[in-house]
Amino acid sequence: MSLNFSHIKSDTFDQVNFELKVNTVVKNLTGAVIRMQLRKTADDTTPALSLTSVSGAGITITSPTTGLFKINTQIINIPVFDYEYDIEITFADGTIKTYVQGIFSITQEITR
């Protein structure tokens, strides 16, 4: 699924909630690790932003058995750019899937 975001540099990014279903079936996130990275290009070796559900570092699994997780409220202060991103999930059985990807645009703030 392609999902694009636009955010003003240095502003607080509001929480975004997700419900993970595949063909209307809820995916159980018990024991899963969710990661999200923003990169200038897919081949860029260093992410501009890296979030994970490990220790609630930017992502929180809110209800594992009903497939609910969120990108936490946080200040995003990275250089202005139209970044590529995806959200990768490693399930408890070791299966790795990427269900969400898109463009995450950081725009310049005017009031500084």
C-alpha positions in Angstrom: 0.0 0.0 0.0 1.3 3.4 -0.9 0.7 6.2 1.7 2.3 9.6 1.5 3.0 12.1 4.3 3.8 15.8 4.4 5.3 17.4 7.5 6.8 20.8 8.3 10.4 20.6 9.6 10.8 20.9 13.4 7.1 20.6 14.0 5.5 17.9 16.2 4.3 15.0 14.0 0.9 13.8 15.2 0.4 10.2 16.1 -0.7 8.0 13.2 -2.6 4.8 13.9 -2.6 1.7 11.7 -4.7 -1.5 11.7 -2.9 -4.2 9.9 -5.2 -6.5 7.9 -4.4 -8.6 4.9 -7.4 -9.5 2.7 -9.7 -8.4 5.7 -7.9 -10.8 8.1 -6.2 -9.1 11.1 -2.4 -9.8 11.3 -1.3 -10.7 14.9 1.6 -8.5 15.9 2.4 -10.5 19.1 6.2 -10.7 19.3 6.7 -8.6 16.1 9.2 -5.9 15.5 8.2 -2.9 13.4 10.7 -0.7 11.7 10.4 2.5 9.6 13.1 4.4 7.9 13.3 7.5 5.8 16.0 7.7 3.1 16.7 10.1 0.3 16.8 7.1 -2.1 16.3 3.4 -1.5 20.1 2.9 -2.1 21.1 5.6 0.5 23.3 3.9 3.1 22.3 6.2 6.0 18.6 6.8 6.9 17.6 10.4 7.7 15.2 9.0 10.3 14.9 5.5 11.8 12.0 4.4 14.0 11.3 1.0 15.7 8.9 -0.6 18.0 11.8 -1.9 20.1 11.6 -0.1 23.4 9.0 2.3 21.9 11.6 4.1 19.8 9.1 6.0 17.6 6.6 3.1 17.0 4.3 1.4 19.5 2.4 -1.8 19.0 -0.8 -0.8 20.8 -2.9 -4.0 20.5 -0.9 -6.9 19.1 -3.7 -9.4 18.7 -5.9 -7.0 16.8 -3.0 -5.7 14.5 -2.9 -2.2 15.9 0.2 -0.1 16.0 1.1 3.6 15.8 3.8 6.0 14.8 4.2 8.0 18.0 3.8 11.7 18.4 7.3 13.2 18.1 9.2 16.2 16.8 10.7 15.5 13.4 13.6 17.8 12.7 15.5 16.4 9.6 16.6 18.2 6.5 14.0 19.3 4.0 13.5 16.6 1.3 11.0 14.2 -0.3 12.2 11.0 1.4 11.3 7.4 0.5 10.1 5.3 3.4 8.6 2.0 4.2 7.3 0.2 7.3 8.8 -3.3 7.7 7.4 -5.9 10.1 9.3 -8.9 11.3 6.8 -11.4 12.7 7.5 -13.7 15.7 8.0 -16.6 13.2 10.8 -14.7 11.4 8.6 -13.8 8.4 9.4 -10.2 7.2 6.8 -8.2 5.3 6.6 -4.6 4.0 2.9 -3.6 3.7 3.3 0.2 3.7 5.6 2.5 1.7 5.6 5.9 0.1 7.0 9.4 0.1 7.5 11.4 3.4 7.9 15.0 2.4 9.6 17.4 4.9 8.9 21.0 4.0 10.7 24.1 5.3 9.2 25.9 8.2 8.8 29.7 7.8 8.7 30.8 11.4 12.0 30.0 13.1 
